[in-house]
Amino acid sequence: MNGNAITVTGLTKRFGDKTVVNDVSLSVRKGEIMGFLGPNGSGKTTTIRMMCGLLEPDAGDGSVLGQDIRRNRRAIKRRVGYMTQRFSFYEDLTIAENLHFVAGLYGMKPKRQVVRDTLEDLGLSSRKDQLAGKLSGGWKQRLALAACIMHKPDLLMLDEPTAGVDPKARREFWDEIHTLANDGLTVLVSTHYMDEAERCHRIAYISYGHLIAQGTVAEVLRNANLTTMIVTGDQVSEAAKALKNAPGVDQIAPFGATLHVVGRDAVALKTSVEAAAKRTGCIAGPAETSLEDVFIQLMGGSEDNMQ
Ligand SMILES: Nc1ncnc2c1ncn2[C@@H]1O[C@H](COP(=O)(O)OP(=O)(O)OP(=O)(O)O)[C@@H](O)[C@H]1O
């Protein structure tokens, strides 16, 4: 196996006459945390399912953990931990009982030891006798993670693992993901949260089935080549009205008492923003472009690709 845990090229999947994943090529290095982003229905789950051997692609090739994604799907499934969007437990069983059940299901041995080690590794030992149904969102997520790393996979596929979980629990969950990656596990994680994208080594952005950006956060920001300005003052809503459809203005978004204005044409944007600020008695200045600005821009630009 080379230094990549995942290398896929041209992955394509159709459902009926709809191409939901279209010519996706992606590589993830061993030990890397790769964030997978994109709007709802853009094809993230379908891509993940093809990469972990659960779904056969209509076109494209690749290898995951050194195994061919078409010929060796069973071998891949054994080495992958997959946390689906809607994982489920027996709510009336405890954490430990749930893990015993999963360990039994997959024939893990020695069962007691495996469960004890997993509880320990994920900081669940002190809660092992709590009923799964009574856990808060963050602890449920941790239990789900425990269940999918119990067989010591080499690759973790996490599909929106922290949806609906509070910021502190999300941060702790991500600390855990980093610990696992430091121990050599490769992680591919889909998310809609920008702060989570920023915690990945690299990110990939998919829209309407097309992979349209890939790289470190800094690279994705740089390649988007956007300029951002902020407008502050008492009349920002007037400034926003003046900027609607103005030359160079691609996005306008209020953030509290300031207006965030983004565009691809730096010169035109600056001219429009400064004129609008002057007219409304506001102040205009430069600002950093955020990852969210980039994704909103990418989303707008790729609608033409919809199948
Ligand atoms: N088994 C299937 N049969 C038909 N259509 C499907 C099937 N699975 C997914 N789709 C469609 O494929 C598209 C991509 O879905 P997918 O779940 O991969 O997107 P996603 O990026 O994971 O979305 P989300 O962020 O909402 O989870 C959607 O339009 C979905 O309705």
The ligand as an SDF file (V2000), in Angstrom:
LIG
                    3D

 31 33  0  0  0  0  0  0  0  0999 V2000
  -30.7420    4.5060   -2.6770 N   0  0  0  0  0  0  0  0  0  0  0  0
  -31.0640    5.6420   -3.3020 C   0  0  0  0  0  0  0  0  0  0  0  0
  -31.9860    5.6570   -4.2850 N   0  0  0  0  0  0  0  0  0  0  0  0
  -32.3070    6.8030   -4.9350 C   0  0  0  0  0  0  0  0  0  0  0  0
  -31.7550    8.0040   -4.6640 N   0  0  0  0  0  0  0  0  0  0  0  0
  -30.8460    8.0590   -3.6860 C   0  0  0  0  0  0  0  0  0  0  0  0
  -30.4560    6.8960   -2.9470 C   0  0  0  0  0  0  0  0  0  0  0  0
  -29.5090    7.2610   -2.0410 N   0  0  0  0  0  0  0  0  0  0  0  0
  -29.3350    8.5900   -2.1950 C   0  0  0  0  0  0  0  0  0  0  0  0
  -30.1310    9.0830   -3.1880 N   0  0  0  0  0  0  0  0  0  0  0  0
  -30.1800   10.4690   -3.6690 C   0  0  0  0  0  0  0  0  0  0  0  0
  -28.8640   10.8300   -4.0200 O   0  0  0  0  0  0  0  0  0  0  0  0
  -28.5930   12.1880   -3.7020 C   0  0  0  0  0  0  0  0  0  0  0  0
  -27.3580   12.2640   -2.8560 C   0  0  0  0  0  0  0  0  0  0  0  0
  -27.6570   11.7460   -1.5580 O   0  0  0  0  0  0  0  0  0  0  0  0
  -26.5690   11.6170   -0.4090 P   0  0  0  0  0  0  0  0  0  0  0  0
  -27.2700   11.0190    0.7700 O   0  0  0  0  0  0  0  0  0  0  0  0
  -25.3640   10.9050   -0.9260 O   0  0  0  0  0  0  0  0  0  0  0  0
  -26.2140   13.1420   -0.1330 O   0  0  0  0  0  0  0  0  0  0  0  0
  -25.4790   13.8100    1.1260 P   0  0  0  0  0  0  0  0  0  0  0  0
  -24.5010   14.7740    0.5610 O   0  0  0  0  0  0  0  0  0  0  0  0
  -24.9550   12.7750    2.0420 O   0  0  0  0  0  0  0  0  0  0  0  0
  -26.6670   14.6180    1.8070 O   0  0  0  0  0  0  0  0  0  0  0  0
  -26.8860   15.0900    3.3490 P   0  0  0  0  0  0  0  0  0  0  0  0
  -25.8980   16.1810    3.6320 O   0  0  0  0  0  0  0  0  0  0  0  0
  -28.2900   15.5800    3.3180 O   0  0  0  0  0  0  0  0  0  0  0  0
  -26.7020   13.8840    4.1840 O   0  0  0  0  0  0  0  0  0  0  0  0
  -29.8500   12.7220   -3.0390 C   0  0  0  0  0  0  0  0  0  0  0  0
  -30.6030   13.4060   -4.0160 O   0  0  0  0  0  0  0  0  0  0  0  0
  -30.5750   11.4610   -2.5920 C   0  0  0  0  0  0  0  0  0  0  0  0
  -31.9540   11.6650   -2.5610 O   0  0  0  0  0  0  0  0  0  0  0  0
  1  2  1  0
  2  3  1  0
  2  7  2  0
  3  4  2  0
  4  5  1  0
  5  6  2  0
  6  7  1  0
  6 10  1  0
  7  8  1  0
  8  9  2  0
  9 10  1  0
 10 11  1  0
 11 12  1  0
 11 30  1  0
 12 13  1  0
 13 14  1  0
 13 28  1  0
 14 15  1  0
 15 16  1  0
 16 17  2  0
 16 18  1  0
 16 19  1  0
 19 20  1  0
 20 21  2  0
 20 22  1  0
 20 23  1  0
 23 24  1  0
 24 25  2  0
 24 26  1  0
 24 27  1  0
 28 29  1  0
 28 30  1  0
 30 31  1  0
M  END
$$$$
